Amino acid sequence: SNNRILKIDPSGEPVFSFGDYGQVKGSLIEPRRLEIDPNGGLWVLDMLGQVVRFDEYGGFILNLQADAAGQPNGLAVSRSFIYVCSDSLLWIYDRISRQTTSFQPVQLGISANSNLVDLAFGRENLWLLTSNGTIHRFKVIDER
């Protein structure tokens, strides 16, 4: 609720925070998801669809914006792509911060009466969870 990311040490003590409101770059509004970047650092999705990349010390690197249709609710990161979903869209960004494409659930073979709830990436597969409890797996062919 403090619109920031707080890094804590193994004993639970705060070390530092970042993404605080009022920062010139990288300020967050209600962070929703945090994903570790396999290339280093981390990505954060906030409630407005802003996707911000930070280094491991909380330094701002890059900002993407998912033009949200619905509520942004999912973030997954691979070596080559950033995946963001809302209840009604999936965005796929390449690593040089250019939106490559977006999909509505029906374009992915997902029932029109089912919303996207969350997503994950692992072992060259993109996993999508829908509001009816179904998990859909998509093989990512080119992860260069």
N, CA and C atoms as a LAMMPS dump frame, in Angstrom:
ITEM: TIMESTEP
0
ITEM: NUMBER OF ATOMS
432
ITEM: BOX BOUNDS ff ff ff
-5.0000000000000000e+02 5.0000000000000000e+02
-5.0000000000000000e+02 5.0000000000000000e+02
-5.0000000000000000e+02 5.0000000000000000e+02
ITEM: ATOMS id mol type element x y z
1 1 1 N 0.814 -1.208 0
2 1 2 C 0 0 0
3 1 3 C 0.852 1.263 0
4 2 1 N 2.166 1.136 0.11
5 2 2 C 3.028 2.318 0.122
6 2 3 C 3.584 2.669 -1.253
7 3 1 N 3.079 2.003 -2.307
8 3 2 C 3.495 2.288 -3.677
9 3 3 C 5 2.212 -3.865
10 4 1 N 5.598 1.154 -3.354
11 4 2 C 7.034 0.969 -3.487
12 4 3 C 7.37 -0.506 -3.317
13 5 1 N 8.596 -0.833 -3.629
14 5 2 C 9.132 -2.17 -3.402
15 5 3 C 10.121 -2.038 -2.253
16 6 1 N 10.007 -2.904 -1.286
17 6 2 C 10.879 -2.881 -0.116
18 6 3 C 11.754 -4.129 -0.136
19 7 1 N 13.065 -3.935 -0.155
20 7 2 C 13.996 -5.056 -0.074
21 7 3 C 14.295 -5.299 1.394
22 8 1 N 14.155 -6.566 1.809
23 8 2 C 14.443 -6.92 3.197
24 8 3 C 15.555 -7.965 3.227
25 9 1 N 16.298 -8.008 4.325
26 9 2 C 17.354 -9.006 4.463
27 9 3 C 16.758 -10.305 4.997
28 10 1 N 17.541 -11.381 5.073
29 10 2 C 17.005 -12.674 5.524
30 10 3 C 16.389 -12.657 6.926
31 11 1 N 16.771 -11.693 7.76
32 11 2 C 16.175 -11.622 9.103
33 11 3 C 14.882 -10.81 9.124
34 12 1 N 14.488 -10.264 7.952
35 12 2 C 13.254 -9.499 7.87
36 12 3 C 13.413 -8.005 8.067
37 13 1 N 14.647 -7.547 8.167
38 13 2 C 14.903 -6.121 8.356
39 13 3 C 14.951 -5.399 7.011
40 14 1 N 14.337 -4.211 6.912
41 14 2 C 14.393 -3.448 5.654
42 14 3 C 15.819 -3.028 5.325
43 15 1 N 16.186 -3.164 4.046
44 15 2 C 17.494 -2.743 3.565
45 15 3 C 17.361 -1.423 2.806
46 16 1 N 16.437 -1.371 1.844
47 16 2 C 16.14 -0.141 1.11
48 16 3 C 14.829 -0.325 0.364
49 17 1 N 14.297 0.783 -0.16
50 17 2 C 13.074 0.724 -0.958
51 17 3 C 13.299 1.467 -2.264
52 18 1 N 12.454 1.159 -3.237
53 18 2 C 12.518 1.848 -4.52
54 18 3 C 11.144 1.821 -5.173
55 19 1 N 10.984 2.637 -6.225
56 19 2 C 9.694 2.759 -6.887
57 19 3 C 8.749 3.692 -6.149
58 20 1 N 9.266 4.405 -5.148
59 20 2 C 8.45 5.296 -4.33
60 20 3 C 7.788 6.38 -5.165
61 21 1 N 6.61 6.794 -4.741
62 21 2 C 5.899 7.9 -5.376
63 21 3 C 6.768 9.148 -5.314
64 22 1 N 6.826 9.859 -6.41
65 22 2 C 7.586 11.099 -6.434
66 22 3 C 8.968 10.955 -7.026
67 23 1 N 9.43 9.723 -7.247
68 23 2 C 10.709 9.564 -7.917
69 23 3 C 10.565 10.082 -9.342
70 24 1 N 11.635 10.655 -9.878
71 24 2 C 11.583 11.204 -11.226
72 24 3 C 11.268 10.099 -12.234
73 25 1 N 11.953 8.976 -12.144
74 25 2 C 11.704 7.844 -13.028
75 25 3 C 11.485 6.598 -12.18
76 26 1 N 10.549 5.774 -12.605
77 26 2 C 10.342 4.502 -11.935
78 26 3 C 9.397 4.525 -10.754
79 27 1 N 8.623 5.61 -10.577
80 27 2 C 7.677 5.602 -9.463
81 27 3 C 6.499 4.703 -9.83
82 28 1 N 6.007 3.971 -8.847
83 28 2 C 4.967 2.963 -9.045
84 28 3 C 3.667 3.38 -8.371
85 29 1 N 2.549 2.943 -8.948
86 29 2 C 1.241 3.148 -8.332
87 29 3 C 0.625 1.78 -8.113
88 30 1 N 0.527 1.38 -6.869
89 30 2 C 0.017 0.072 -6.466
90 30 3 C 0.668 -1.074 -7.238
91 31 1 N 1.926 -1.39 -6.922
92 31 2 C 2.59 -2.514 -7.587
93 31 3 C 1.773 -3.798 -7.436
94 32 1 N 1.645 -4.547 -8.523
95 32 2 C 0.839 -5.772 -8.543
96 32 3 C 1.687 -7.031 -8.614
97 33 1 N 2.689 -7.026 -9.471
98 33 2 C 3.522 -8.21 -9.693
99 33 3 C 4.984 -7.799 -9.78
100 34 1 N 5.838 -8.703 -9.336
101 34 2 C 7.28 -8.514 -9.393
102 34 3 C 7.878 -9.8 -9.951
103 35 1 N 8.743 -9.681 -10.95
104 35 2 C 9.384 -10.842 -11.556
105 35 3 C 10.882 -10.598 -11.654
106 36 1 N 11.663 -11.59 -11.289
107 36 2 C 13.11 -11.509 -11.447
108 36 3 C 13.438 -11.717 -12.913
109 37 1 N 14.313 -10.867 -13.433
110 37 2 C 14.724 -10.934 -14.826
111 37 3 C 15.864 -11.942 -14.965
112 38 1 N 15.747 -12.933 -15.86
113 38 2 C 16.845 -13.884 -16.03
114 38 3 C 18.116 -13.224 -16.551
115 39 1 N 18.01 -12.007 -17.09
116 39 2 C 19.175 -11.259 -17.563
117 39 3 C 19.715 -10.308 -16.494
118 40 1 N 19.141 -10.329 -15.295
119 40 2 C 19.581 -9.464 -14.202
120 40 3 C 18.559 -8.389 -13.874
121 41 1 N 18.415 -8.09 -12.613
122 41 2 C 17.461 -7.083 -12.157
123 41 3 C 16.07 -7.667 -12.002
124 42 1 N 15.066 -6.789 -12.021
125 42 2 C 13.689 -7.253 -11.878
126 42 3 C 12.736 -6.315 -12.584
127 43 1 N 11.527 -6.813 -12.812
128 43 2 C 10.442 -6.083 -13.459
129 43 3 C 9.283 -5.989 -12.486
130 44 1 N 8.558 -4.856 -12.523
131 44 2 C 7.402 -4.653 -11.656
132 44 3 C 6.236 -4.153 -12.519
133 45 1 N 5.053 -4.734 -12.31
134 45 2 C 3.817 -4.309 -12.961
135 45 3 C 2.978 -3.574 -11.933
136 46 1 N 2.496 -2.368 -12.281
137 46 2 C 1.62 -1.67 -11.347
138 46 3 C 0.179 -1.644 -11.863
139 47 1 N -0.727 -1.081 -11.087
140 47 2 C -2.156 -1.134 -11.406
141 47 3 C -2.541 -0.377 -12.678
142 48 1 N -1.678 0.529 -13.151
143 48 2 C -1.977 1.295 -14.355
144 48 3 C -1.454 0.626 -15.621
145 49 1 N -0.827 -0.551 -15.479
146 49 2 C -0.257 -1.227 -16.631
147 49 3 C 1.166 -0.811 -16.922
148 50 1 N 1.755 -0.016 -16.04
149 50 2 C 3.15 0.373 -16.194
150 50 3 C 4.038 -0.808 -15.81
151 51 1 N 5.017 -1.102 -16.647
152 51 2 C 5.965 -2.181 -16.38
153 51 3 C 7.343 -1.542 -16.301
154 52 1 N 7.973 -1.624 -15.13
155 52 2 C 9.235 -0.929 -14.906
156 52 3 C 10.329 -1.947 -14.616
157 53 1 N 11.466 -1.771 -15.289
158 53 2 C 12.625 -2.614 -15.018
159 53 3 C 13.579 -1.843 -14.113
160 54 1 N 14.027 -2.526 -13.055
161 54 2 C 14.995 -1.984 -12.106
162 54 3 C 16.215 -2.895 -12.081
163 55 1 N 17.369 -2.342 -11.734
164 55 2 C 18.531 -3.196 -11.51
165 55 3 C 18.428 -3.815 -10.113
166 56 1 N 19.383 -4.629 -9.747
167 56 2 C 19.302 -5.338 -8.466
168 56 3 C 19.413 -4.424 -7.258
169 57 1 N 19.765 -3.151 -7.473
170 57 2 C 19.858 -2.187 -6.383
171 57 3 C 18.679 -1.215 -6.366
172 58 1 N 17.68 -1.469 -7.219
173 58 2 C 16.506 -0.607 -7.272
174 58 3 C 16.645 0.586 -8.188
175 59 1 N 17.723 0.63 -8.976
176 59 2 C 17.912 1.728 -9.917
177 59 3 C 17.033 1.552 -11.149
178 60 1 N 16.389 2.613 -11.57
179 60 2 C 15.516 2.597 -12.74
180 60 3 C 16.322 2.307 -14.001
181 61 1 N 15.788 1.399 -14.855
182 61 2 C 16.418 1.097 -16.142
183 61 3 C 15.498 1.441 -17.303
184 62 1 N 14.239 0.978 -17.244
185 62 2 C 13.371 1.046 -18.411
186 62 3 C 11.915 1.047 -17.983
187 63 1 N 11.065 1.711 -18.767
188 63 2 C 9.637 1.756 -18.494
189 63 3 C 8.866 1.362 -19.75
190 64 1 N 7.932 0.422 -19.622
191 64 2 C 7.011 0.05 -20.701
192 64 3 C 5.605 0.397 -20.236
193 65 1 N 4.69 0.546 -21.16
194 65 2 C 3.313 0.817 -20.775
195 65 3 C 2.382 -0.099 -21.548
196 66 1 N 1.651 -0.939 -20.829
197 66 2 C 0.617 -1.771 -21.436
198 66 3 C -0.667 -0.955 -21.446
199 67 1 N -1.176 -0.651 -22.62
200 67 2 C -2.417 0.118 -22.716
201 67 3 C -3.553 -0.775 -22.245
202 68 1 N -3.824 -0.675 -20.974
203 68 2 C -4.699 -1.621 -20.301
204 68 3 C -6.13 -1.564 -20.799
205 69 1 N -6.615 -2.715 -21.2
206 69 2 C -8.042 -2.902 -21.448
207 69 3 C -8.462 -3.845 -20.337
208 70 1 N -9.014 -3.312 -19.307
209 70 2 C -9.276 -4.111 -18.117
210 70 3 C -8.188 -3.868 -17.089
211 71 1 N -8.16 -4.689 -16.088
212 71 2 C -7.23 -4.521 -14.97
213 71 3 C -5.945 -5.315 -15.21
214 72 1 N -4.757 -4.668 -15.253
215 72 2 C -3.501 -5.406 -15.398
216 72 3 C -3.317 -6.348 -14.208
217 73 1 N -3.028 -7.626 -14.481
218 73 2 C -2.961 -8.572 -13.381
219 73 3 C -1.886 -9.631 -13.509
220 74 1 N -1.153 -9.692 -14.61
221 74 2 C -0.149 -10.734 -14.751
222 74 3 C 1.114 -10.228 -15.413
223 75 1 N 2.249 -10.76 -14.974
224 75 2 C 3.552 -10.396 -15.507
225 75 3 C 4.416 -11.638 -15.528
226 76 1 N 5.074 -11.89 -16.646
227 76 2 C 6.036 -12.984 -16.759
228 76 3 C 7.198 -12.487 -17.605
229 77 1 N 8.399 -12.963 -17.294
230 77 2 C 9.599 -12.491 -17.967
231 77 3 C 10.42 -13.689 -18.424
232 78 1 N 10.845 -13.648 -19.688
233 78 2 C 11.758 -14.67 -20.212
234 78 3 C 13.041 -13.97 -20.659
235 79 1 N 13.964 -14.699 -21.227
236 79 2 C 15.213 -14.096 -21.694
237 79 3 C 14.992 -13.116 -22.846
238 80 1 N 13.933 -13.321 -23.629
239 80 2 C 13.716 -12.495 -24.813
240 80 3 C 12.473 -11.623 -24.776
241 81 1 N 11.484 -11.972 -23.932
242 81 2 C 10.21 -11.271 -23.97
243 81 3 C 9.689 -10.926 -22.583
244 82 1 N 8.824 -9.908 -22.552
245 82 2 C 8.081 -9.531 -21.36
246 82 3 C 6.613 -9.771 -21.702
247 83 1 N 5.907 -10.524 -20.855
248 83 2 C 4.5 -10.847 -21.064
249 83 3 C 3.675 -10.146 -19.987
250 84 1 N 2.612 -9.46 -20.423
251 84 2 C 1.729 -8.757 -19.495
252 84 3 C 0.298 -9.127 -19.867
253 85 1 N -0.541 -9.395 -18.853
254 85 2 C -1.945 -9.64 -19.176
255 85 3 C -2.847 -8.805 -18.282
256 86 1 N -4.01 -8.503 -18.849
257 86 2 C -5.124 -7.942 -18.092
258 86 3 C -6.22 -8.983 -18.202
259 87 1 N -7.401 -8.683 -17.707
260 87 2 C -8.468 -9.68 -17.801
261 87 3 C -8.859 -9.963 -19.248
262 88 1 N -8.563 -9.039 -20.178
263 88 2 C -9.036 -9.215 -21.547
264 88 3 C -7.977 -9.117 -22.643
265 89 1 N -6.7 -8.98 -22.285
266 89 2 C -5.639 -8.897 -23.293
267 89 3 C -4.337 -9.496 -22.786
268 90 1 N -3.549 -10.017 -23.722
269 90 2 C -2.174 -10.453 -23.465
270 90 3 C -1.269 -9.628 -24.36
271 91 1 N -0.252 -8.959 -23.781
272 91 2 C 0.739 -8.211 -24.535
273 91 3 C 2.047 -8.972 -24.483
274 92 1 N 2.797 -8.934 -25.588
275 92 2 C 4.125 -9.517 -25.631
276 92 3 C 5.079 -8.439 -26.135
277 93 1 N 6.069 -8.101 -25.298
278 93 2 C 7.071 -7.091 -25.64
279 93 3 C 8.408 -7.771 -25.886
280 94 1 N 9.176 -7.249 -26.842
281 94 2 C 10.54 -7.738 -26.976
282 94 3 C 11.44 -6.976 -26.009
283 95 1 N 12.706 -7.374 -25.916
284 95 2 C 13.614 -6.823 -24.922
285 95 3 C 14.098 -5.418 -25.23
286 96 1 N 13.821 -4.903 -26.404
287 96 2 C 14.235 -3.526 -26.678
288 96 3 C 13.044 -2.584 -26.528
289 97 1 N 12.087 -2.987 -25.708
290 97 2 C 10.937 -2.182 -25.255
291 97 3 C 9.95 -1.819 -26.352
292 98 1 N 9.814 -2.644 -27.332
293 98 2 C 8.86 -2.415 -28.404
294 98 3 C 7.77 -3.47 -28.283
295 99 1 N 6.514 -3.053 -28.294
296 99 2 C 5.424 -4.019 -28.212
297 99 3 C 5.412 -4.837 -29.489
298 100 1 N 5.472 -6.142 -29.367
299 100 2 C 5.491 -6.976 -30.558
300 100 3 C 4.088 -7.352 -30.998
301 101 1 N 3.215 -7.645 -30.057
302 101 2 C 1.852 -8.015 -30.428
303 101 3 C 0.956 -8.062 -29.197
304 102 1 N -0.328 -8.1 -29.423
305 102 2 C -1.282 -8.308 -28.333
306 102 3 C -2.367 -9.254 -28.827
307 103 1 N -2.961 -9.982 -27.888
308 103 2 C -3.976 -10.973 -28.215
309 103 3 C -5.161 -10.841 -27.276
310 104 1 N -6.353 -11.023 -27.805
311 104 2 C -7.541 -11.201 -26.983
312 104 3 C -7.636 -12.694 -26.671
313 105 1 N -8.265 -13.065 -25.55
314 105 2 C -8.336 -14.481 -25.182
315 105 3 C -8.887 -15.382 -26.298
316 106 1 N -9.904 -14.93 -27.013
317 106 2 C -10.496 -15.769 -28.061
318 106 3 C -9.488 -16.049 -29.175
319 107 1 N -8.545 -15.136 -29.428
320 107 2 C -7.501 -15.358 -30.421
321 107 3 C -6.522 -16.447 -29.984
322 108 1 N -6.498 -16.727 -28.687
323 108 2 C -5.62 -17.761 -28.14
324 108 3 C -6.341 -19.084 -27.946
325 109 1 N -7.589 -19.141 -28.398
326 109 2 C -8.377 -20.365 -28.232
327 109 3 C -9 -20.489 -26.855
328 110 1 N -9.105 -19.372 -26.149
329 110 2 C -9.688 -19.349 -24.806
330 110 3 C -11.132 -18.872 -24.926
331 111 1 N -12.012 -19.501 -24.207
332 111 2 C -13.438 -19.191 -24.248
333 111 3 C -13.688 -17.698 -24.058
334 112 1 N -14.62 -17.146 -24.838
335 112 2 C -14.95 -15.719 -24.763
336 112 3 C -15.535 -15.317 -23.416
337 113 1 N -16.098 -16.261 -22.674
338 113 2 C -16.681 -15.922 -21.369
339 113 3 C -15.699 -16.159 -20.223
340 114 1 N -14.418 -16.284 -20.553
341 114 2 C -13.389 -16.508 -19.542
342 114 3 C -12.343 -15.409 -19.637
343 115 1 N -11.986 -14.812 -18.501
344 115 2 C -10.972 -13.755 -18.457
345 115 3 C -9.611 -14.327 -18.095
346 116 1 N -8.558 -13.596 -18.486
347 116 2 C -7.201 -13.96 -18.079
348 116 3 C -7.001 -13.486 -16.637
349 117 1 N -6.433 -14.349 -15.812
350 117 2 C -6.237 -14.043 -14.397
351 117 3 C -4.764 -13.824 -14.079
352 118 1 N -3.892 -14.665 -14.624
353 118 2 C -2.468 -14.568 -14.326
354 118 3 C -1.701 -15.34 -15.383
355 119 1 N -0.369 -15.176 -15.38
356 119 2 C 0.465 -15.917 -16.304
357 119 3 C 1.821 -16.179 -15.688
358 120 1 N 2.542 -17.121 -16.28
359 120 2 C 3.886 -17.466 -15.828
360 120 3 C 4.669 -17.971 -17.028
361 121 1 N 5.991 -17.86 -16.942
362 121 2 C 6.851 -18.378 -17.99
363 121 3 C 7.84 -19.335 -17.363
364 122 1 N 8.043 -20.491 -17.994
365 122 2 C 9.037 -21.437 -17.516
366 122 3 C 9.307 -22.508 -18.546
367 123 1 N 10.579 -22.842 -18.71
368 123 2 C 11.006 -23.914 -19.613
369 123 3 C 10.413 -23.774 -21.009
370 124 1 N 10.525 -22.569 -21.564
371 124 2 C 10.057 -22.249 -22.915
372 124 3 C 8.546 -22.4 -23.096
373 125 1 N 7.794 -22.299 -22.008
374 125 2 C 6.337 -22.35 -22.07
375 125 3 C 5.745 -21.131 -21.374
376 126 1 N 4.709 -20.572 -21.996
377 126 2 C 3.926 -19.519 -21.375
378 126 3 C 2.651 -20.177 -20.852
379 127 1 N 2.373 -19.985 -19.574
380 127 2 C 1.207 -20.585 -18.921
381 127 3 C 0.215 -19.48 -18.601
382 128 1 N -1.045 -19.64 -19.018
383 128 2 C -2.1 -18.668 -18.745
384 128 3 C -3.179 -19.301 -17.888
385 129 1 N -3.542 -18.637 -16.808
386 129 2 C -4.638 -19.066 -15.937
387 129 3 C -5.85 -18.214 -16.256
388 130 1 N -7.017 -18.865 -16.439
389 130 2 C -8.24 -18.134 -16.75
390 130 3 C -9.195 -18.152 -15.566
391 131 1 N -10.197 -17.297 -15.634
392 131 2 C -11.146 -17.14 -14.528
393 131 3 C -11.989 -18.385 -14.279
394 132 1 N -12.067 -19.299 -15.223
395 132 2 C -12.812 -20.537 -14.976
396 132 3 C -11.907 -21.638 -14.416
397 133 1 N -10.657 -21.292 -14.068
398 133 2 C -9.742 -22.236 -13.44
399 133 3 C -8.936 -23.084 -14.406
400 134 1 N -9.022 -22.799 -15.685
401 134 2 C -8.28 -23.56 -16.681
402 134 3 C -6.888 -22.967 -16.871
403 135 1 N -5.903 -23.839 -17.035
404 135 2 C -4.537 -23.415 -17.327
405 135 3 C -4.238 -23.793 -18.775
406 136 1 N -3.787 -22.807 -19.544
407 136 2 C -3.445 -23.023 -20.946
408 136 3 C -1.934 -22.903 -21.097
409 137 1 N -1.329 -23.824 -21.86
410 137 2 C 0.122 -23.81 -22.085
411 137 3 C 0.399 -23.488 -23.543
412 138 1 N 1.327 -22.544 -23.756
413 138 2 C 1.741 -22.167 -25.099
414 138 3 C 3.244 -22.332 -25.198
415 139 1 N 3.694 -23.128 -26.14
416 139 2 C 5.116 -23.323 -26.369
417 139 3 C 5.674 -22.094 -27.065
418 140 1 N 6.713 -21.494 -26.508
419 140 2 C 7.385 -20.349 -27.12
420 140 3 C 8.494 -20.895 -27.984
421 141 1 N 8.353 -20.731 -29.278
422 141 2 C 9.252 -21.39 -30.225
423 141 3 C 10.617 -20.707 -30.331
424 142 1 N 10.651 -19.383 -30.405
425 142 2 C 11.903 -18.686 -30.604
426 142 3 C 12.233 -17.838 -29.383
427 143 1 N 13.126 -18.32 -28.534
428 143 2 C 13.526 -17.592 -27.323
429 143 3 C 14.921 -16.995 -27.476
430 144 1 N 15.343 -16.648 -28.683
431 144 2 C 16.666 -16.054 -28.873
432 144 3 C 16.719 -14.687 -28.319
